[in-house]
Amino acid sequence: MTKVLMVVTNVGTYGDADRLTGLWLSELTHAYDVFSKAGYTIDVVSPKGGYVPLDPNSLADMDDVSLAYYRNADFKNRILGASLSPNQVTASDYDIIYYTGGHGTMWDFPHSESLATIASQIYDQGGIVSAVCHGVVGLLPIKDAAEKNLIADKEVTGFSNEEETKNGTQDMVPFLAESALREGGAKIRVGKPFTSTVASDHRVFTGQNPQSAKALAQAIVDYLAKA
């Protein structure tokens, strides 16, 4: 049975600023829904484990999929209230790792060596490494078997500099996701702002923004169905 490890943030504010952030809910729920319907088993992990803060803006205009999960008490208690910590995870159990987004990820994903090690092990055993929106910053510390940046020379996408500017948060984040991917040696695919864009290259699958989460998960399911 195919097993997915979904990664979520523990950070609920923009650094020291008085502005709330966290997981962008649909980037979890839309992919979770696709993976569930494909019959995959899903676990959720965060850098510290435990509670997962939600970006309040992601709750403002939920679609039916996100609303159904948000109203599901078991999902909120088990997934959002008690995420696994990295030391509870055995990489060999998983076929896919999927980094969700939300601005909180900018502060904890790039610094989680334990998650980077898990992702590297999943990839080295033939698995898929994937990320959406700001979650792509979780790819930055991942190395391949040759200790080279996993994203180097691979086509990836992620929340674009243009989208960050249009969002009005370019001066609130510690760095820009697109720029950091470029600095890591990736080849960047940039689609139109806030429209679905997915890239895949040698078992690394990425989505540009919240609008890409469902298509990203479906691309992974389709790939594995043909494998």
PyMOL commands that place a pseudoatom at each C-alpha (Angstrom):
pseudoatom trace, name=CA, resn=MET, resi=1, chain=A, elem=C, hetatm=0, pos=[0.000, 0.000, 0.000]
pseudoatom trace, name=CA, resn=THR, resi=2, chain=A, elem=C, hetatm=0, pos=[1.295, 3.464, -0.919]
pseudoatom trace, name=CA, resn=LYS, resi=3, chain=A, elem=C, hetatm=0, pos=[2.074, 5.598, 2.094]
pseudoatom trace, name=CA, resn=VAL, resi=4, chain=A, elem=C, hetatm=0, pos=[2.404, 9.395, 2.221]
pseudoatom trace, name=CA, resn=LEU, resi=5, chain=A, elem=C, hetatm=0, pos=[4.125, 11.567, 4.796]
pseudoatom trace, name=CA, resn=MET, resi=6, chain=A, elem=C, hetatm=0, pos=[2.643, 15.068, 4.713]
pseudoatom trace, name=CA, resn=VAL, resi=7, chain=A, elem=C, hetatm=0, pos=[4.694, 17.827, 6.354]
pseudoatom trace, name=CA, resn=VAL, resi=8, chain=A, elem=C, hetatm=0, pos=[3.118, 20.851, 8.086]
pseudoatom trace, name=CA, resn=THR, resi=9, chain=A, elem=C, hetatm=0, pos=[4.500, 23.868, 9.925]
pseudoatom trace, name=CA, resn=ASN, resi=10, chain=A, elem=C, hetatm=0, pos=[4.503, 24.626, 13.650]
pseudoatom trace, name=CA, resn=VAL, resi=11, chain=A, elem=C, hetatm=0, pos=[5.028, 28.377, 13.171]
pseudoatom trace, name=CA, resn=GLY, resi=12, chain=A, elem=C, hetatm=0, pos=[2.003, 30.596, 13.746]
pseudoatom trace, name=CA, resn=THR, resi=13, chain=A, elem=C, hetatm=0, pos=[3.356, 34.135, 13.281]
pseudoatom trace, name=CA, resn=TYR, resi=14, chain=A, elem=C, hetatm=0, pos=[5.470, 36.079, 10.805]
pseudoatom trace, name=CA, resn=GLY, resi=15, chain=A, elem=C, hetatm=0, pos=[8.638, 35.895, 12.873]
pseudoatom trace, name=CA, resn=ASP, resi=16, chain=A, elem=C, hetatm=0, pos=[8.381, 38.473, 15.658]
pseudoatom trace, name=CA, resn=ALA, resi=17, chain=A, elem=C, hetatm=0, pos=[5.632, 40.405, 13.873]
pseudoatom trace, name=CA, resn=ASP, resi=18, chain=A, elem=C, hetatm=0, pos=[2.132, 40.667, 15.280]
pseudoatom trace, name=CA, resn=ARG, resi=19, chain=A, elem=C, hetatm=0, pos=[0.556, 38.899, 12.317]
pseudoatom trace, name=CA, resn=LEU, resi=20, chain=A, elem=C, hetatm=0, pos=[-0.789, 35.362, 12.369]
pseudoatom trace, name=CA, resn=THR, resi=21, chain=A, elem=C, hetatm=0, pos=[0.107, 32.709, 9.832]
pseudoatom trace, name=CA, resn=GLY, resi=22, chain=A, elem=C, hetatm=0, pos=[0.559, 28.921, 9.818]
pseudoatom trace, name=CA, resn=LEU, resi=23, chain=A, elem=C, hetatm=0, pos=[-0.531, 26.118, 7.514]
pseudoatom trace, name=CA, resn=TRP, resi=24, chain=A, elem=C, hetatm=0, pos=[-2.535, 27.167, 4.463]
pseudoatom trace, name=CA, resn=LEU, resi=25, chain=A, elem=C, hetatm=0, pos=[-5.326, 24.672, 5.023]
pseudoatom trace, name=CA, resn=SER, resi=26, chain=A, elem=C, hetatm=0, pos=[-6.279, 23.853, 1.421]
pseudoatom trace, name=CA, resn=GLU, resi=27, chain=A, elem=C, hetatm=0, pos=[-2.690, 22.884, 0.621]
pseudoatom trace, name=CA, resn=LEU, resi=28, chain=A, elem=C, hetatm=0, pos=[-3.178, 20.045, 3.066]
pseudoatom trace, name=CA, resn=THR, resi=29, chain=A, elem=C, hetatm=0, pos=[-6.829, 19.189, 2.500]
pseudoatom trace, name=CA, resn=HIS, resi=30, chain=A, elem=C, hetatm=0, pos=[-6.854, 19.229, -1.310]
pseudoatom trace, name=CA, resn=ALA, resi=31, chain=A, elem=C, hetatm=0, pos=[-3.870, 16.890, -1.516]
pseudoatom trace, name=CA, resn=TYR, resi=32, chain=A, elem=C, hetatm=0, pos=[-5.073, 14.790, 1.417]
pseudoatom trace, name=CA, resn=ASP, resi=33, chain=A, elem=C, hetatm=0, pos=[-8.392, 14.284, -0.381]
pseudoatom trace, name=CA, resn=VAL, resi=34, chain=A, elem=C, hetatm=0, pos=[-6.714, 13.150, -3.621]
pseudoatom trace, name=CA, resn=PHE, resi=35, chain=A, elem=C, hetatm=0, pos=[-4.350, 10.787, -1.813]
pseudoatom trace, name=CA, resn=SER, resi=36, chain=A, elem=C, hetatm=0, pos=[-7.169, 9.367, 0.318]
pseudoatom trace, name=CA, resn=LYS, resi=37, chain=A, elem=C, hetatm=0, pos=[-9.361, 8.679, -2.695]
pseudoatom trace, name=CA, resn=ALA, resi=38, chain=A, elem=C, hetatm=0, pos=[-6.425, 6.919, -4.355]
pseudoatom trace, name=CA, resn=GLY, resi=39, chain=A, elem=C, hetatm=0, pos=[-6.311, 4.548, -1.388]
pseudoatom trace, name=CA, resn=TYR, resi=40, chain=A, elem=C, hetatm=0, pos=[-3.067, 5.874, 0.068]
pseudoatom trace, name=CA, resn=THR, resi=41, chain=A, elem=C, hetatm=0, pos=[-2.287, 5.762, 3.777]
pseudoatom trace, name=CA, resn=ILE, resi=42, chain=A, elem=C, hetatm=0, pos=[-1.398, 9.206, 5.152]
pseudoatom trace, name=CA, resn=ASP, resi=43, chain=A, elem=C, hetatm=0, pos=[0.556, 10.417, 8.163]
pseudoatom trace, name=CA, resn=VAL, resi=44, chain=A, elem=C, hetatm=0, pos=[1.245, 14.044, 9.057]
pseudoatom trace, name=CA, resn=VAL, resi=45, chain=A, elem=C, hetatm=0, pos=[4.496, 15.268, 10.602]
pseudoatom trace, name=CA, resn=SER, resi=46, chain=A, elem=C, hetatm=0, pos=[5.798, 18.677, 11.665]
pseudoatom trace, name=CA, resn=PRO, resi=47, chain=A, elem=C, hetatm=0, pos=[9.270, 19.849, 12.694]
pseudoatom trace, name=CA, resn=LYS, resi=48, chain=A, elem=C, hetatm=0, pos=[8.345, 19.815, 16.405]
pseudoatom trace, name=CA, resn=GLY, resi=49, chain=A, elem=C, hetatm=0, pos=[5.294, 17.552, 16.359]
pseudoatom trace, name=CA, resn=GLY, resi=50, chain=A, elem=C, hetatm=0, pos=[1.986, 18.351, 18.022]
pseudoatom trace, name=CA, resn=TYR, resi=51, chain=A, elem=C, hetatm=0, pos=[-0.240, 21.333, 17.312]
pseudoatom trace, name=CA, resn=VAL, resi=52, chain=A, elem=C, hetatm=0, pos=[-0.471, 22.805, 13.804]
pseudoatom trace, name=CA, resn=PRO, resi=53, chain=A, elem=C, hetatm=0, pos=[-1.474, 26.498, 13.579]
pseudoatom trace, name=CA, resn=LEU, resi=54, chain=A, elem=C, hetatm=0, pos=[-3.711, 27.494, 10.676]
pseudoatom trace, name=CA, resn=ASP, resi=55, chain=A, elem=C, hetatm=0, pos=[-3.326, 30.687, 8.697]
pseudoatom trace, name=CA, resn=PRO, resi=56, chain=A, elem=C, hetatm=0, pos=[-6.593, 32.533, 9.428]
pseudoatom trace, name=CA, resn=ASN, resi=57, chain=A, elem=C, hetatm=0, pos=[-6.735, 33.821, 5.857]
pseudoatom trace, name=CA, resn=SER, resi=58, chain=A, elem=C, hetatm=0, pos=[-6.956, 30.228, 4.627]
pseudoatom trace, name=CA, resn=LEU, resi=59, chain=A, elem=C, hetatm=0, pos=[-10.161, 29.808, 6.635]
pseudoatom trace, name=CA, resn=ALA, resi=60, chain=A, elem=C, hetatm=0, pos=[-11.846, 32.908, 5.246]
pseudoatom trace, name=CA, resn=ASP, resi=61, chain=A, elem=C, hetatm=0, pos=[-13.179, 31.405, 2.028]
pseudoatom trace, name=CA, resn=MET, resi=62, chain=A, elem=C, hetatm=0, pos=[-13.001, 27.620, 2.237]
pseudoatom trace, name=CA, resn=ASP, resi=63, chain=A, elem=C, hetatm=0, pos=[-14.319, 25.462, -0.573]
pseudoatom trace, name=CA, resn=ASP, resi=64, chain=A, elem=C, hetatm=0, pos=[-16.409, 22.351, 0.084]
pseudoatom trace, name=CA, resn=VAL, resi=65, chain=A, elem=C, hetatm=0, pos=[-13.372, 20.059, 0.368]
pseudoatom trace, name=CA, resn=SER, resi=66, chain=A, elem=C, hetatm=0, pos=[-11.562, 22.129, 2.981]
pseudoatom trace, name=CA, resn=LEU, resi=67, chain=A, elem=C, hetatm=0, pos=[-14.773, 22.869, 4.855]
pseudoatom trace, name=CA, resn=ALA, resi=68, chain=A, elem=C, hetatm=0, pos=[-15.622, 19.169, 5.130]
pseudoatom trace, name=CA, resn=TYR, resi=69, chain=A, elem=C, hetatm=0, pos=[-12.216, 18.371, 6.640]
pseudoatom trace, name=CA, resn=TYR, resi=70, chain=A, elem=C, hetatm=0, pos=[-12.310, 21.425, 8.903]
pseudoatom trace, name=CA, resn=ARG, resi=71, chain=A, elem=C, hetatm=0, pos=[-15.659, 20.293, 10.275]
pseudoatom trace, name=CA, resn=ASN, resi=72, chain=A, elem=C, hetatm=0, pos=[-14.362, 16.763, 10.865]
pseudoatom trace, name=CA, resn=ALA, resi=73, chain=A, elem=C, hetatm=0, pos=[-13.442, 16.589, 14.542]
pseudoatom trace, name=CA, resn=ASP, resi=74, chain=A, elem=C, hetatm=0, pos=[-11.320, 13.451, 14.124]
pseudoatom trace, name=CA, resn=PHE, resi=75, chain=A, elem=C, hetatm=0, pos=[-9.278, 15.082, 11.350]
pseudoatom trace, name=CA, resn=LYS, resi=76, chain=A, elem=C, hetatm=0, pos=[-8.684, 18.233, 13.376]
pseudoatom trace, name=CA, resn=ASN, resi=77, chain=A, elem=C, hetatm=0, pos=[-7.783, 16.366, 16.555]
pseudoatom trace, name=CA, resn=ARG, resi=78, chain=A, elem=C, hetatm=0, pos=[-5.651, 13.657, 14.954]
pseudoatom trace, name=CA, resn=ILE, resi=79, chain=A, elem=C, hetatm=0, pos=[-4.006, 15.641, 12.145]
pseudoatom trace, name=CA, resn=LEU, resi=80, chain=A, elem=C, hetatm=0, pos=[-3.994, 19.288, 13.202]
pseudoatom trace, name=CA, resn=GLY, resi=81, chain=A, elem=C, hetatm=0, pos=[-3.834, 18.755, 16.949]
pseudoatom trace, name=CA, resn=ALA, resi=82, chain=A, elem=C, hetatm=0, pos=[-1.331, 15.923, 17.181]
pseudoatom trace, name=CA, resn=SER, resi=83, chain=A, elem=C, hetatm=0, pos=[1.044, 15.799, 14.218]
pseudoatom trace, name=CA, resn=LEU, resi=84, chain=A, elem=C, hetatm=0, pos=[3.940, 13.359, 14.492]
pseudoatom trace, name=CA, resn=SER, resi=85, chain=A, elem=C, hetatm=0, pos=[7.427, 14.550, 15.341]
pseudoatom trace, name=CA, resn=PRO, resi=86, chain=A, elem=C, hetatm=0, pos=[10.340, 13.491, 13.096]
pseudoatom trace, name=CA, resn=ASN, resi=87, chain=A, elem=C, hetatm=0, pos=[11.672, 11.051, 15.698]
pseudoatom trace, name=CA, resn=GLN, resi=88, chain=A, elem=C, hetatm=0, pos=[8.396, 9.126, 15.405]
pseudoatom trace, name=CA, resn=VAL, resi=89, chain=A, elem=C, hetatm=0, pos=[8.881, 8.620, 11.663]
pseudoatom trace, name=CA, resn=THR, resi=90, chain=A, elem=C, hetatm=0, pos=[10.693, 5.785, 9.880]
pseudoatom trace, name=CA, resn=ALA, resi=91, chain=A, elem=C, hetatm=0, pos=[11.544, 6.902, 6.343]
pseudoatom trace, name=CA, resn=SER, resi=92, chain=A, elem=C, hetatm=0, pos=[11.469, 3.376, 4.912]
pseudoatom trace, name=CA, resn=ASP, resi=93, chain=A, elem=C, hetatm=0, pos=[7.730, 3.214, 5.655]
pseudoatom trace, name=CA, resn=TYR, resi=94, chain=A, elem=C, hetatm=0, pos=[6.919, 5.917, 3.087]
pseudoatom trace, name=CA, resn=ASP, resi=95, chain=A, elem=C, hetatm=0, pos=[6.740, 6.216, -0.693]
pseudoatom trace, name=CA, resn=ILE, resi=96, chain=A, elem=C, hetatm=0, pos=[6.011, 9.956, -0.819]
pseudoatom trace, name=CA, resn=ILE, resi=97, chain=A, elem=C, hetatm=0, pos=[6.856, 13.004, 1.253]
pseudoatom trace, name=CA, resn=TYR, resi=98, chain=A, elem=C, hetatm=0, pos=[4.716, 16.067, 0.594]
pseudoatom trace, name=CA, resn=TYR, resi=99, chain=A, elem=C, hetatm=0, pos=[5.548, 19.474, 2.088]
pseudoatom trace, name=CA, resn=THR, resi=100, chain=A, elem=C, hetatm=0, pos=[2.500, 21.701, 2.545]
pseudoatom trace, name=CA, resn=GLY, resi=101, chain=A, elem=C, hetatm=0, pos=[2.781, 25.483, 2.565]
pseudoatom trace, name=CA, resn=GLY, resi=102, chain=A, elem=C, hetatm=0, pos=[1.682, 28.562, 4.405]
pseudoatom trace, name=CA, resn=HIS, resi=103, chain=A, elem=C, hetatm=0, pos=[4.032, 31.375, 5.366]
pseudoatom trace, name=CA, resn=GLY, resi=104, chain=A, elem=C, hetatm=0, pos=[4.933, 29.691, 8.658]
pseudoatom trace, name=CA, resn=THR, resi=105, chain=A, elem=C, hetatm=0, pos=[7.036, 27.184, 6.733]
pseudoatom trace, name=CA, resn=MET, resi=106, chain=A, elem=C, hetatm=0, pos=[9.539, 29.936, 5.886]
pseudoatom trace, name=CA, resn=TRP, resi=107, chain=A, elem=C, hetatm=0, pos=[10.730, 29.913, 9.501]
pseudoatom trace, name=CA, resn=ASP, resi=108, chain=A, elem=C, hetatm=0, pos=[10.917, 26.197, 10.299]
pseudoatom trace, name=CA, resn=PHE, resi=109, chain=A, elem=C, hetatm=0, pos=[11.120, 24.007, 7.166]
pseudoatom trace, name=CA, resn=PRO, resi=110, chain=A, elem=C, hetatm=0, pos=[14.566, 25.154, 5.938]
pseudoatom trace, name=CA, resn=HIS, resi=111, chain=A, elem=C, hetatm=0, pos=[16.103, 24.529, 9.360]
pseudoatom trace, name=CA, resn=SER, resi=112, chain=A, elem=C, hetatm=0, pos=[14.725, 21.044, 10.023]
pseudoatom trace, name=CA, resn=GLU, resi=113, chain=A, elem=C, hetatm=0, pos=[17.668, 18.731, 9.391]
pseudoatom trace, name=CA, resn=SER, resi=114, chain=A, elem=C, hetatm=0, pos=[15.664, 15.767, 10.656]
pseudoatom trace, name=CA, resn=LEU, resi=115, chain=A, elem=C, hetatm=0, pos=[12.938, 16.264, 8.045]
pseudoatom trace, name=CA, resn=ALA, resi=116, chain=A, elem=C, hetatm=0, pos=[15.549, 16.834, 5.338]
pseudoatom trace, name=CA, resn=THR, resi=117, chain=A, elem=C, hetatm=0, pos=[17.176, 13.530, 6.278]
pseudoatom trace, name=CA, resn=ILE, resi=118, chain=A, elem=C, hetatm=0, pos=[13.842, 11.721, 6.138]
pseudoatom trace, name=CA, resn=ALA, resi=119, chain=A, elem=C, hetatm=0, pos=[13.093, 13.226, 2.715]
pseudoatom trace, name=CA, resn=SER, resi=120, chain=A, elem=C, hetatm=0, pos=[16.553, 12.301, 1.436]
pseudoatom trace, name=CA, resn=GLN, resi=121, chain=A, elem=C, hetatm=0, pos=[16.073, 8.710, 2.582]
pseudoatom trace, name=CA, resn=ILE, resi=122, chain=A, elem=C, hetatm=0, pos=[12.642, 8.487, 0.935]
pseudoatom trace, name=CA, resn=TYR, resi=123, chain=A, elem=C, hetatm=0, pos=[14.112, 9.776, -2.314]
pseudoatom trace, name=CA, resn=ASP, resi=124, chain=A, elem=C, hetatm=0, pos=[17.140, 7.477, -2.171]
pseudoatom trace, name=CA, resn=GLN, resi=125, chain=A, elem=C, hetatm=0, pos=[14.872, 4.451, -1.816]
pseudoatom trace, name=CA, resn=GLY, resi=126, chain=A, elem=C, hetatm=0, pos=[13.054, 5.403, -5.022]
pseudoatom trace, name=CA, resn=GLY, resi=127, chain=A, elem=C, hetatm=0, pos=[10.306, 7.507, -3.484]
pseudoatom trace, name=CA, resn=ILE, resi=128, chain=A, elem=C, hetatm=0, pos=[8.844, 10.884, -4.402]
pseudoatom trace, name=CA, resn=VAL, resi=129, chain=A, elem=C, hetatm=0, pos=[9.726, 14.223, -2.838]
pseudoatom trace, name=CA, resn=SER, resi=130, chain=A, elem=C, hetatm=0, pos=[7.052, 16.882, -3.346]
pseudoatom trace, name=CA, resn=ALA, resi=131, chain=A, elem=C, hetatm=0, pos=[6.083, 20.320, -2.090]
pseudoatom trace, name=CA, resn=VAL, resi=132, chain=A, elem=C, hetatm=0, pos=[3.587, 23.083, -2.758]
pseudoatom trace, name=CA, resn=CYS, resi=133, chain=A, elem=C, hetatm=0, pos=[3.689, 26.875, -2.485]
pseudoatom trace, name=CA, resn=HIS, resi=134, chain=A, elem=C, hetatm=0, pos=[5.930, 28.068, 0.404]
pseudoatom trace, name=CA, resn=GLY, resi=135, chain=A, elem=C, hetatm=0, pos=[6.417, 24.438, 1.368]
pseudoatom trace, name=CA, resn=VAL, resi=136, chain=A, elem=C, hetatm=0, pos=[9.072, 24.232, -1.346]
pseudoatom trace, name=CA, resn=VAL, resi=137, chain=A, elem=C, hetatm=0, pos=[11.510, 25.847, 1.094]
pseudoatom trace, name=CA, resn=GLY, resi=138, chain=A, elem=C, hetatm=0, pos=[11.555, 22.448, 2.790]
pseudoatom trace, name=CA, resn=LEU, resi=139, chain=A, elem=C, hetatm=0, pos=[13.422, 21.174, -0.272]
pseudoatom trace, name=CA, resn=LEU, resi=140, chain=A, elem=C, hetatm=0, pos=[16.337, 23.565, 0.253]
pseudoatom trace, name=CA, resn=PRO, resi=141, chain=A, elem=C, hetatm=0, pos=[18.278, 21.480, 2.805]
pseudoatom trace, name=CA, resn=ILE, resi=142, chain=A, elem=C, hetatm=0, pos=[17.659, 18.104, 1.140]
pseudoatom trace, name=CA, resn=LYS, resi=143, chain=A, elem=C, hetatm=0, pos=[20.712, 16.400, -0.340]
pseudoatom trace, name=CA, resn=ASP, resi=144, chain=A, elem=C, hetatm=0, pos=[20.886, 13.508, -2.784]
pseudoatom trace, name=CA, resn=ALA, resi=145, chain=A, elem=C, hetatm=0, pos=[23.089, 10.445, -2.409]
pseudoatom trace, name=CA, resn=ALA, resi=146, chain=A, elem=C, hetatm=0, pos=[26.043, 12.432, -3.749]
pseudoatom trace, name=CA, resn=GLU, resi=147, chain=A, elem=C, hetatm=0, pos=[25.502, 15.177, -1.130]
pseudoatom trace, name=CA, resn=LYS, resi=148, chain=A, elem=C, hetatm=0, pos=[24.355, 17.579, -3.859]
pseudoatom trace, name=CA, resn=ASN, resi=149, chain=A, elem=C, hetatm=0, pos=[21.287, 19.786, -3.458]
pseudoatom trace, name=CA, resn=LEU, resi=150, chain=A, elem=C, hetatm=0, pos=[18.329, 17.628, -4.486]
pseudoatom trace, name=CA, resn=ILE, resi=151, chain=A, elem=C, hetatm=0, pos=[16.787, 20.506, -6.428]
pseudoatom trace, name=CA, resn=ALA, resi=152, chain=A, elem=C, hetatm=0, pos=[19.993, 21.346, -8.337]
pseudoatom trace, name=CA, resn=ASP, resi=153, chain=A, elem=C, hetatm=0, pos=[19.429, 21.181, -12.110]
pseudoatom trace, name=CA, resn=LYS, resi=154, chain=A, elem=C, hetatm=0, pos=[15.817, 20.036, -11.622]
pseudoatom trace, name=CA, resn=GLU, resi=155, chain=A, elem=C, hetatm=0, pos=[12.777, 21.956, -12.831]
pseudoatom trace, name=CA, resn=VAL, resi=156, chain=A, elem=C, hetatm=0, pos=[10.713, 23.069, -9.836]
pseudoatom trace, name=CA, resn=THR, resi=157, chain=A, elem=C, hetatm=0, pos=[8.106, 25.658, -9.054]
pseudoatom trace, name=CA, resn=GLY, resi=158, chain=A, elem=C, hetatm=0, pos=[6.973, 27.384, -5.870]
pseudoatom trace, name=CA, resn=PHE, resi=159, chain=A, elem=C, hetatm=0, pos=[5.406, 30.591, -4.619]
pseudoatom trace, name=CA, resn=SER, resi=160, chain=A, elem=C, hetatm=0, pos=[6.798, 33.169, -7.018]
pseudoatom trace, name=CA, resn=ASN, resi=161, chain=A, elem=C, hetatm=0, pos=[8.400, 36.498, -6.202]
pseudoatom trace, name=CA, resn=GLU, resi=162, chain=A, elem=C, hetatm=0, pos=[5.591, 38.160, -8.144]
pseudoatom trace, name=CA, resn=GLU, resi=163, chain=A, elem=C, hetatm=0, pos=[2.958, 36.386, -6.042]
pseudoatom trace, name=CA, resn=GLU, resi=164, chain=A, elem=C, hetatm=0, pos=[4.739, 37.376, -2.822]
pseudoatom trace, name=CA, resn=THR, resi=165, chain=A, elem=C, hetatm=0, pos=[4.717, 41.004, -3.966]
pseudoatom trace, name=CA, resn=LYS, resi=166, chain=A, elem=C, hetatm=0, pos=[1.077, 40.888, -5.023]
pseudoatom trace, name=CA, resn=ASN, resi=167, chain=A, elem=C, hetatm=0, pos=[0.342, 39.342, -1.637]
pseudoatom trace, name=CA, resn=GLY, resi=168, chain=A, elem=C, hetatm=0, pos=[1.999, 42.300, 0.108]
pseudoatom trace, name=CA, resn=THR, resi=169, chain=A, elem=C, hetatm=0, pos=[4.228, 40.047, 2.209]
pseudoatom trace, name=CA, resn=GLN, resi=170, chain=A, elem=C, hetatm=0, pos=[7.546, 40.435, 0.411]
pseudoatom trace, name=CA, resn=ASP, resi=171, chain=A, elem=C, hetatm=0, pos=[8.996, 42.458, 3.293]
pseudoatom trace, name=CA, resn=MET, resi=172, chain=A, elem=C, hetatm=0, pos=[7.588, 40.193, 6.018]
pseudoatom trace, name=CA, resn=VAL, resi=173, chain=A, elem=C, hetatm=0, pos=[9.288, 36.936, 5.031]
pseudoatom trace, name=CA, resn=PRO, resi=174, chain=A, elem=C, hetatm=0, pos=[12.930, 36.129, 5.855]
pseudoatom trace, name=CA, resn=PHE, resi=175, chain=A, elem=C, hetatm=0, pos=[13.654, 35.436, 2.173]
pseudoatom trace, name=CA, resn=LEU, resi=176, chain=A, elem=C, hetatm=0, pos=[11.811, 34.867, -1.100]
pseudoatom trace, name=CA, resn=ALA, resi=177, chain=A, elem=C, hetatm=0, pos=[11.013, 31.246, -1.964]
pseudoatom trace, name=CA, resn=GLU, resi=178, chain=A, elem=C, hetatm=0, pos=[11.592, 31.600, -5.708]
pseudoatom trace, name=CA, resn=SER, resi=179, chain=A, elem=C, hetatm=0, pos=[14.934, 33.342, -5.216]
pseudoatom trace, name=CA, resn=ALA, resi=180, chain=A, elem=C, hetatm=0, pos=[16.069, 30.684, -2.737]
pseudoatom trace, name=CA, resn=LEU, resi=181, chain=A, elem=C, hetatm=0, pos=[15.215, 27.885, -5.170]
pseudoatom trace, name=CA, resn=ARG, resi=182, chain=A, elem=C, hetatm=0, pos=[17.267, 29.608, -7.859]
pseudoatom trace, name=CA, resn=GLU, resi=183, chain=A, elem=C, hetatm=0, pos=[20.172, 29.998, -5.456]
pseudoatom trace, name=CA, resn=GLY, resi=184, chain=A, elem=C, hetatm=0, pos=[19.933, 26.272, -4.732]
pseudoatom trace, name=CA, resn=GLY, resi=185, chain=A, elem=C, hetatm=0, pos=[20.537, 25.532, -8.399]
pseudoatom trace, name=CA, resn=ALA, resi=186, chain=A, elem=C, hetatm=0, pos=[16.980, 24.741, -9.474]
pseudoatom trace, name=CA, resn=LYS, resi=187, chain=A, elem=C, hetatm=0, pos=[15.476, 25.522, -12.852]
pseudoatom trace, name=CA, resn=ILE, resi=188, chain=A, elem=C, hetatm=0, pos=[12.350, 27.517, -12.081]
pseudoatom trace, name=CA, resn=ARG, resi=189, chain=A, elem=C, hetatm=0, pos=[8.977, 27.224, -13.748]
pseudoatom trace, name=CA, resn=VAL, resi=190, chain=A, elem=C, hetatm=0, pos=[6.850, 30.305, -13.069]
pseudoatom trace, name=CA, resn=GLY, resi=191, chain=A, elem=C, hetatm=0, pos=[3.197, 30.252, -14.083]
pseudoatom trace, name=CA, resn=LYS, resi=192, chain=A, elem=C, hetatm=0, pos=[0.642, 33.034, -14.005]
pseudoatom trace, name=CA, resn=PRO, resi=193, chain=A, elem=C, hetatm=0, pos=[0.082, 34.333, -10.475]
pseudoatom trace, name=CA, resn=PHE, resi=194, chain=A, elem=C, hetatm=0, pos=[-2.403, 32.344, -8.397]
pseudoatom trace, name=CA, resn=THR, resi=195, chain=A, elem=C, hetatm=0, pos=[-3.189, 29.816, -11.124]
pseudoatom trace, name=CA, resn=SER, resi=196, chain=A, elem=C, hetatm=0, pos=[-2.395, 26.114, -11.003]
pseudoatom trace, name=CA, resn=THR, resi=197, chain=A, elem=C, hetatm=0, pos=[1.170, 25.294, -12.080]
pseudoatom trace, name=CA, resn=VAL, resi=198, chain=A, elem=C, hetatm=0, pos=[2.903, 21.952, -11.471]
pseudoatom trace, name=CA, resn=ALA, resi=199, chain=A, elem=C, hetatm=0, pos=[6.444, 20.816, -12.283]
pseudoatom trace, name=CA, resn=SER, resi=200, chain=A, elem=C, hetatm=0, pos=[7.929, 17.324, -12.109]
pseudoatom trace, name=CA, resn=ASP, resi=201, chain=A, elem=C, hetatm=0, pos=[11.511, 16.251, -12.683]
pseudoatom trace, name=CA, resn=HIS, resi=202, chain=A, elem=C, hetatm=0, pos=[13.144, 12.973, -11.656]
pseudoatom trace, name=CA, resn=ARG, resi=203, chain=A, elem=C, hetatm=0, pos=[10.654, 12.176, -8.857]
pseudoatom trace, name=CA, resn=VAL, resi=204, chain=A, elem=C, hetatm=0, pos=[10.611, 15.731, -7.519]
pseudoatom trace, name=CA, resn=PHE, resi=205, chain=A, elem=C, hetatm=0, pos=[7.077, 17.155, -7.843]
pseudoatom trace, name=CA, resn=THR, resi=206, chain=A, elem=C, hetatm=0, pos=[6.221, 20.770, -6.995]
pseudoatom trace, name=CA, resn=GLY, resi=207, chain=A, elem=C, hetatm=0, pos=[3.236, 23.125, -7.152]
pseudoatom trace, name=CA, resn=GLN, resi=208, chain=A, elem=C, hetatm=0, pos=[3.413, 26.910, -7.326]
pseudoatom trace, name=CA, resn=ASN, resi=209, chain=A, elem=C, hetatm=0, pos=[0.614, 28.065, -5.031]
pseudoatom trace, name=CA, resn=PRO, resi=210, chain=A, elem=C, hetatm=0, pos=[-2.547, 27.005, -3.160]
pseudoatom trace, name=CA, resn=GLN, resi=211, chain=A, elem=C, hetatm=0, pos=[-4.354, 26.659, -6.469]
pseudoatom trace, name=CA, resn=SER, resi=212, chain=A, elem=C, hetatm=0, pos=[-1.875, 23.914, -7.437]
pseudoatom trace, name=CA, resn=ALA, resi=213, chain=A, elem=C, hetatm=0, pos=[-2.313, 21.499, -4.524]
pseudoatom trace, name=CA, resn=LYS, resi=214, chain=A, elem=C, hetatm=0, pos=[-4.981, 19.270, -6.052]
pseudoatom trace, name=CA, resn=ALA, resi=215, chain=A, elem=C, hetatm=0, pos=[-3.256, 19.072, -9.437]
pseudoatom trace, name=CA, resn=LEU, resi=216, chain=A, elem=C, hetatm=0, pos=[0.074, 18.348, -7.764]
pseudoatom trace, name=CA, resn=ALA, resi=217, chain=A, elem=C, hetatm=0, pos=[-1.320, 15.438, -5.766]
pseudoatom trace, name=CA, resn=GLN, resi=218, chain=A, elem=C, hetatm=0, pos=[-3.111, 14.120, -8.847]
pseudoatom trace, name=CA, resn=ALA, resi=219, chain=A, elem=C, hetatm=0, pos=[0.126, 14.303, -10.867]
pseudoatom trace, name=CA, resn=ILE, resi=220, chain=A, elem=C, hetatm=0, pos=[1.806, 12.124, -8.236]
pseudoatom trace, name=CA, resn=VAL, resi=221, chain=A, elem=C, hetatm=0, pos=[-1.064, 9.614, -8.239]
pseudoatom trace, name=CA, resn=ASP, resi=222, chain=A, elem=C, hetatm=0, pos=[-0.997, 9.454, -12.048]
pseudoatom trace, name=CA, resn=TYR, resi=223, chain=A, elem=C, hetatm=0, pos=[2.767, 8.973, -12.081]
pseudoatom trace, name=CA, resn=LEU, resi=224, chain=A, elem=C, hetatm=0, pos=[2.645, 6.090, -9.621]
pseudoatom trace, name=CA, resn=ALA, resi=225, chain=A, elem=C, hetatm=0, pos=[-0.256, 4.479, -11.492]
pseudoatom trace, name=CA, resn=LYS, resi=226, chain=A, elem=C, hetatm=0, pos=[1.986, 4.260, -14.573]
pseudoatom trace, name=CA, resn=ALA, resi=227, chain=A, elem=C, hetatm=0, pos=[5.113, 3.178, -12.720]
for i in range(1, 227): cmd.bond("trace and resi %d" % i, "trace and resi %d" % (i + 1))
show_as sticks, trace
zoom trace
